[in-house]
Amino acid sequence: MKQPDSSLQANDNVTQAKNSLGKLHFSVSQALSHPTEQTLAQAENRLAHTEQAIQQAQDWLGPQGVELAEELLTEDKSRLASLNKQGKRSER
C-alpha cells in the first residue's frame, strides 16, 4: 500500500486539531452556561481529545506550527478549570 503524502497527513492533522478546538470551545461554553455533571464530563472528554489532536498536529508541524492552537487550548482549559473550582466550592 502506498504511503500517504506527508503534506496531506499534516493538513489532515491540522484540520482535526482545528475542528477539535471548535468542539472543545463549544463544550466548555455549554458547561459554563449549563453546569451539570454531564456537561462537565463532556467538556473534560473533549479536552482530552483536543489535547491529543493538537499533539498529533505538533508531531507533524513542530511546536511553532501549532502555537495558536496551544493558546486556544490553554484558554479553554482555564475556563473549564474555573468552572470545576466553582463546582467544588458549591458542593461544600
C-alpha positions, 0 to 999 in steps of 0.5 A: 500500500502506498504511503500517504503524502506527508503534506496531506497527513499534516493538513489532515492533522491540522484540520482535526486539531482545528475542528477539535478546538471548535468542539472543545470551545463549544463544550466548555461554553455549554458547561459554563452556561449549563453546569451539570455533571454531564456537561462537565464530563463532556467538556473534560472528554473533549479536552482530552481529545483536543489535547491529543489532536493538537499533539498529533498536529505538533508531531507533524508541524513542530511546536511553532506550527501549532502555537495558536492552537496551544493558546486556544487550548490553554484558554479553554482549559482555564475556563473549564478549570474555573468552572470545576473550582466553582463546582467544588466550592458549591458542593461544600 
